[in-house]
Amino acid sequence: MVTPSAERAAGARGGGPAAAHDTPQDVGLATGRVAQRLGVSPTTVRSWERRYGIGPANREAGHHRRWSPQDVAVLEAMCRLTARGIPPGEAARAALAEKGSATEINTASPVLSRPDPLSRDDVQAFHRPSAGGSRALGVGTVRPECRGLARAAVRLDAPQIVAILREAVATLGVIDAWTEVMMPALRAAGRKWAADGEQYVEVEHLLSWHVSSVLRGVAVATAATRPVSPVLLAATPTELHTLPLEATAAALAERGLPFRILGAAVPPRALLDAVQRLGPAAVMIWSQDRRSADHELARRISASVWGPRGSRGGAVVVAAGPGWARSRLPIGAAGPRALADAVDFLEETVTN
């Protein structure tokens, strides 16, 4: 004998009418959950719905909005477009057209060609530096590409992260892409991680991995280089951060300058041996923190010479990164404060 409770249980598992009402796929996501997933604020989502008709296709009077996967896909397209700096009205038209929904705009929504004036809440929602709710990365006043990158990282949207990074490098060049897009987003992820503990480790790791991948792709893509001595890039023996070195390598490759990069935590003996074997025009040593700065190693590299008597050469040391106390650098060593300064100095050194 099957009891009524058993029938309800069977229905909830997909065998009866209850399944049509209780499964998450049919119920959809609430506005707050959708906003959290996309890395925007609930106020922004509601404003887009009210002004541009980007809302749930199926609505029931007296019930909260529920967003189906198709509805969320339109919002995702809207986020991608606005992240590129496209005005919201144009982005809405494109997002709806992309999903084949341009002709299905709710007649109760404002006409896209003649939107109502923005309210004060709308303006704050669209332009608030850290718009996106409690999970948003506070990137401050930055380029639209950086804000889009931060939002994509929070959503763990790897394809969008890669698209933004590649477009930034292609349009801005490595140095500006690093300074104005990559670095502010990475710093914001690091601050969020430090403030909230383990919750944002996944965001920082995913973003760092893709930044590294794109920079390395640029660094190895250039086949022809100028006939000059290479630059040697390495981190100090206890330094594990390498993204700035990878950015430098990519910027050098962009200018056709040869380099060799040894990566993180290079032991002193290995680095000194590489200097002797390679005979570089310049050696850039990266230190992120004062505890990892090795001034004795910098002095030893600066004093290194090679080649036969009468034509011996040496390398210019570039002590890069916030870990170095610039007043204690070896005589003749350089301490650039920014990637652009470092790359300009290295180019001048190896070409003269």
Secondary structure, DSSP 8 states (H G I E B T S, - for coil): ---HHHHHHHIIIIISTTHHHHSHHHH-B-HHHHHHHHTS-HHHHHHHHHHH--S-SS--TTS---B-HHHHHHHHHHHHHHHTT--HHHHHHHHHHHTT-GGG--TTS--TTS-----HHHHHHHH-TT-SGGG-----S--HHHHHHHHHHHTT-HHHHHHHHHHHHHHH-HHHHIIIIIHHHHHHHHHHHHHHGGGGHHHHHHHHHHHHHHHHHHHHH-----SS--EEEEE-TT----HHHHHHHHHHHHTT--EEEEES---HHHHHHHHHHH--SEEEEE-SSGGG--HHHHHHHHH-EESSTTS-EE-EEEEESTTS-GGGS-TT-B--SSHHHHHHHHHHHHH-
